[in-house]
Amino acid sequence: MTTLLHLDASARRQSFSREAGEAVAAAWRAAHPDGSYLHRDLARDPVPQIGEAWTELCDHVLAHGITDPARYHEAVRTPAQAAAWAVVEPLLSELVAADVVLIATPMYNFSVPASLKAWIDQVTFPRMSLAGRRFVVAYARGGAYGPGTPRHPYDHQERYLRDFFAGHFAVPEEDMTFLGTELVNSLTDPALAGRRGAHDASRAAALEAAATAGGAR
């Protein structure tokens, strides 16, 4: 049985990243009627920031060459570390069990929301590999940040996630899919009102790509 882990990170209840993410999830559920679907809303149910006890778990794993997530619990030696592990364990179990990880995220201040970064910090340990899993990112952002645009150098959303998946999780580029809606601020910013058509086209393309990404087997 295949499993989809769906993460939402937008602070908005009605958001374009949530819309695109749900489109991926709906297509995936239709293509995998017997699959297991798990949704976690990181904005409504925030993951706590890592603390010193988490760093101690991380240091133990690194020092003892532990790379199998099933053995990470061996790092727990103190009550504070046990409390830190109680936060990590359910998040990590969901991630490891997933065949597809869907992350729906806006761009906040050129990067990802703190809610998503907190989740990433909690579930990431040295030299862990998630190769063999597929990562789908459904994003939204206020402006245009694609290749060739003036603001492309400021895109620390997609670039960060691509580098992170490859560098920390050993996920190859062919197992990453990025789709999203740009120029969302054209709906509210008078200076971008002339870009509304481009926004609408971007949204339509994102939803079409979401159906394709979710339906992939």
Number of C-alpha atoms within 10 A of each C-alpha: 8 14 20 25 21 23 22 23 27 26 16 12 10 9 17 25 28 24 22 28 29 21 22 29 24 16 17 24 18 12 14 19 11 11 14 15 17 14 13 16 17 21 18 14 10 15 21 14 15 16 12 11 18 24 15 18 22 17 15 17 23 15 10 10 11 19 15 12 18 12 10 18 16 13 20 19 12 11 10 15 19 17 13 22 21 12 17 22 17 11 17 18 13 17 19 17 15 21 18 23 22 25 22 28 31 29 21 15 13 18 19 21 19 16 22 22 15 16 21 16 15 22 20 16 23 15 16 15 20 19 13 12 20 19 25 22 26 30 28 29 23 21 19 22 20 14 10 9 10 10 13 13 13 13 19 17 21 21 13 13 17 19 14 14 19 18 13 15 18 17 21 17 13 8 15 18 16 18 25 25 27 26 23 23 18 20 15 11 12 10 9 16 14 12 18 16 12 16 23 17 12 20 23 15 14 27 22 15 20 29 19 14 21 24 17 12 8
